[in-house]
């Protein structure tokens, strides 16, 4: 997997951190310096950490596991939705409901309730309700879908989380840590990188920065999914040697049958 070019990181403003007074001391190894009171992230270290995260993300996707993307901040939600949706991976961009991971059983019951409402709309039950009841049920369904995002398709806990801004999404980080779910995250200079397994030092406020990191992660996922597809194809297709053996066997059986008839 190719290393993201330094110039691309620079152009996207990935190096801009927060004001010095807002910094987290644990980010010291990833800070290059300071300019006008603002910390500057070391992009050489960002590139290395980004490659490490992308490689791990690719392996997860190749194994057929799910990664849950979490980004509820205004600058990130549309980017994450647009980039992640085509991959089929789940994402939460509206609001992180407490217990979404640690109380997954309750979340699954909510998802089943959504499915029940959907069936009501198709089996005729909806038509037998009053207009007021239909409106209430529809609003309830919309609220559940908004809160749950695309995790309605999750049948089990995700194998990893990718988070934009771990300060804002601190509840998601805490739940993942409690359940020992690996975490990937963009960590700005006001964040504690020790809280996540794969920290990516980067500006988590600028849209261009978020977009570049997301593009890299999604590219890694797509590469992993493609390799998984190729692996399956290779297993399903017989090798040339197996095909030859099969042909010889059929020919032998045919010859024996002809000899018996003669």
C-alpha positions in Angstrom: 0.0 0.0 0.0 1.5 3.3 -1.1 2.4 5.9 1.4 0.3 9.1 1.2 2.5 11.9 -0.3 3.7 14.6 2.1 2.5 17.3 -0.3 -1.1 16.0 -0.3 -1.2 16.1 3.5 0.3 19.6 3.4 -2.2 20.8 0.8 -5.1 19.4 2.8 -4.0 21.3 6.0 -3.6 18.1 7.9 -0.7 19.7 9.8 -2.7 22.4 11.5 -3.4 21.7 15.2 -5.1 23.6 18.0 -3.9 26.5 20.0 -0.9 25.7 22.2 -2.9 26.2 25.4 -5.4 23.5 24.4 -2.9 20.8 23.7 -2.7 17.4 25.2 0.8 16.5 26.4 0.5 13.0 25.1 0.5 14.4 21.6 4.1 15.7 22.1 5.7 13.0 19.9 3.6 14.0 17.0 4.1 17.8 17.2 6.7 19.3 14.9 6.6 22.8 16.3 4.5 25.9 16.9 3.5 28.9 14.7 1.7 31.9 16.0 0.5 30.1 19.0 -0.8 27.1 17.0 0.8 23.6 17.2 2.0 22.1 13.9 1.7 18.3 13.5 4.7 16.4 12.1 3.4 15.2 8.7 6.1 12.6 8.4 4.8 10.8 11.4 1.2 11.3 10.2 2.1 9.6 6.9 3.6 6.6 8.8 0.7 6.3 11.2 -1.8 6.6 8.3 -0.1 3.8 6.4 -0.1 1.6 9.5 -3.8 2.3 10.0 -4.7 1.7 6.4 -2.8 -1.6 6.3 -4.7 -2.8 9.4 -8.0 -1.6 8.0 -7.4 -3.5 4.8 -6.8 -6.7 6.7 -10.1 -6.3 8.6 -12.0 -5.8 5.4 -10.3 -8.7 3.8 -11.3 -11.0 6.6 -15.0 -10.0 6.0 -15.4 -8.1 9.3 -17.2 -4.8 9.8 -15.8 -1.4 10.8 -18.1 1.1 12.4 -17.4 4.7 11.4 -18.3 7.4 13.9 -18.4 11.1 13.0 -21.1 13.3 14.4 -19.4 16.7 14.0 -20.8 19.0 11.3 -17.6 19.1 9.2 -17.3 15.3 9.1 -20.8 13.8 8.9 -21.5 14.3 5.2 -17.9 13.3 4.2 -18.1 10.1 6.2 -21.6 9.2 4.8 -20.6 9.8 1.2 -17.3 7.9 1.4 -18.3 5.0 3.6 -21.8 4.2 2.3 -20.6 2.6 -1.0 -18.4 0.2 0.9 -21.3 -1.3 2.9 -19.7 -0.5 6.2 -21.9 0.9 9.0 -21.6 4.4 10.2 -23.1 6.8 12.8 -23.2 10.5 11.8 -26.2 11.9 13.7 -25.8 11.2 17.4 -24.0 8.5 19.4 -26.5 6.9 21.7 -24.9 5.9 25.0 -24.8 2.1 25.2 -24.7 1.6 21.4 -22.0 -0.9 21.9 -22.1 -1.9 25.6 -25.9 -2.4 25.5 -26.0 -3.8 22.0 -28.8 -6.2 22.9 -31.2 -3.2 23.5 -30.1 -1.7 20.2 -30.8 -5.0 18.4 -34.4 -4.9 19.9 -34.8 -1.4 18.5 -33.6 -2.6 15.1 -36.1 -5.5 15.2 -38.9 -3.0 16.1 -38.0 -1.0 13.0 -38.2 -4.2 10.9 -41.6 -4.9 12.4 -42.9 -1.5 11.4 -41.6 -2.1 7.9 -43.5 -5.4 7.7 -46.6 -3.6 8.9 -46.4 -1.3 5.9 -46.3 -4.2 3.5 -48.7 -6.8 5.0 -51.7 -4.5 5.2 -51.6 -3.8 9.0 -50.7 -0.2 8.4 -53.9 0.3 6.3 -56.1 -0.9 9.2 -54.7 1.8 11.5 -56.2 5.2 12.0 -54.5 8.2 10.3 -53.2 9.3 13.7 -51.7 5.9 14.6 -50.0 5.7 11.3 -48.4 9.1 11.8 -47.2 8.2 15.2 -45.7 4.9 14.1 -44.0 6.6 11.1 -42.5 9.3 13.2 -41.2 6.7 15.7 -39.6 4.8 12.8 -37.9 7.9 11.5 -36.6 8.8 14.9 -35.1 5.3 15.4 -33.5 5.4 12.0 -32.0 8.8 12.5 -30.5 7.8 15.9 -29.2 4.4 14.7 -27.8 5.5 11.3 -26.8 2.6 9.2 -26.1 0.2 12.1 -29.5 -1.3 11.5 -27.7 -3.8 9.3 -25.3 -4.9 12.1 -26.2 -8.3 13.4 -23.2 -8.4 15.8 -20.7 -6.0 17.4 -18.3 -4.3 14.9 -14.8 -5.6 14.8 -13.3 -2.1 14.9 -14.3 1.6 15.1 -13.0 4.5 13.1 -13.5 7.8 14.8 -13.2 11.4 13.7 -12.5 13.6 16.8 -12.1 11.4 19.9 -12.7 14.3 22.2 -16.2 14.8 20.8 -16.8 11.0 20.5 -15.4 10.2 23.9 -18.4 7.9 24.8 -17.8 5.8 21.7 -14.1 5.5 22.6 -14.9 4.5 26.2 -17.4 1.8 25.1 -15.0 0.4 22.5 -12.2 0.2 25.1 -14.5 -1.5 27.6 -15.3 -4.2 25.1 -11.7 -4.4 23.7 -12.8 -3.4 20.3 -9.8 -2.0 18.2 -10.1 1.7 17.5 -8.8 3.8 14.6 -9.0 7.6 14.9 -7.9 11.0 13.7 -6.2 12.6 16.7 -5.7 16.4 16.8 -3.3 18.2 19.2 -6.0 18.5 21.8 -6.6 14.7 21.9 -5.0 11.8 23.9 -3.6 9.4 21.3 -3.0 6.7 23.9 -6.8 6.1 24.1 -6.9 4.5 20.6 -5.1 1.6 19.0 -4.3 3.2 15.7 -4.0 7.0 16.2 -3.6 9.2 13.0 -2.2 12.6 14.0 -4.2 15.0 11.9 -6.4 18.1 11.8 -9.9 16.8 12.6 -11.6 20.1 12.0 -10.8 21.0 8.4 -13.0 19.3 5.8 -10.1 18.8 3.4 -8.1 17.0 6.0 -11.0 14.8 7.0 -11.7 14.0 3.4 -8.1 13.0 2.6 -7.9 10.7 5.7 -11.3 9.2 4.9 -10.3 8.6 1.2 -7.2 6.7 2.4 -9.2 4.5 4.8 -11.9 3.8 2.3 -9.4 2.9 -0.4 -7.8 0.4 2.1 -11.2 -1.1 2.8 -12.0 -1.4 -1.0 -8.6 -3.0 -1.5 -9.3 -5.5 1.2 -12.8 -6.3 -0.1 -11.4 -6.8 -3.6 -8.7 -9.2 -2.3 -11.4 -11.1 -0.3 -13.4 -11.4 -3.5 -10.4 -12.7 -5.4 -9.5 -15.2 -2.6 -13.0 -16.6 -2.8 -12.8 -16.9 -6.6 -9.5 -18.7 -6.3 -11.0 -21.2 -3.8 -14.1 -21.8 -5.9 -12.3 -22.3 -9.2 -10.5 -25.7 -9.7 -6.8 -25.6 -10.4 -5.5 -26.6 -13.8 -4.2 -29.9 -12.3 -7.5 -30.7 -10.6 -9.3 -30.0 -13.9 -7.0 -32.4 -15.8 -7.4 -35.1 -13.2 -11.2 -34.8 -13.5 -11.0 -35.1 -17.2 -8.8 -38.2 -17.0 -11.1 -39.8 -14.6 -14.1 -39.3 -16.8 -12.2 -40.6 -19.8 -11.2 -43.7 -17.8 -14.7 -44.4 -16.7 -15.9 -43.9 -20.2 -13.4 -46.4 -21.6 -14.3 -49.0 -19.0 -18.0 -48.6 -19.8 -17.3 -49.1 -23.5 -15.3 -52.2 -22.8 -18.1 -53.7 -20.7 -20.6 -53.1 -23.4 -18.4 -54.7 -26.0 
